[in-house]
Amino acid sequence: MEFLNLGWPEIALILVLAFIILGPGKMVKTGRDLGSWIRKMSRDQLFRDVIQTTDEIRRYPRKIFDESLLDLPPHVLQQEKEASELEKTSDASEHTSDEEELESPSSADSQLP
């Protein structure tokens, strides 16, 4: 989860620094004020419009590509082919190693009379 393009480690670091700088008393009041400010901002129509526009801009290249109905570039097709081959070989090697474990006797079995 990311909020304002911050991950959990960044949020934890900010909270620890706020606790050190502000202290416990001011931190509660500042947190309350910050929370009410974020709540007001998220309910504001202008903020929602900015977020919606940002999402549209982010998705616009993919939308153009999908609407153009072009084939994928050759290098993308090659990467997908290599990825599927790699996945097949990794699945096959896992399957082979599982069979080898079942077929080979363990060291405890070989020591039994």
BELPEJO-V765400 format. One record per pair of residues at least 24 apart in sequence whose C-alpha atoms are under 10 Angstrom apart, sorted by the first residue. I is the first residue (numbers start at 1). J is the second residue. D is the distance in Angstrom with one decimal. If there is no record, write none. Layout:
I	J	D
I	J	D
This chain:
none
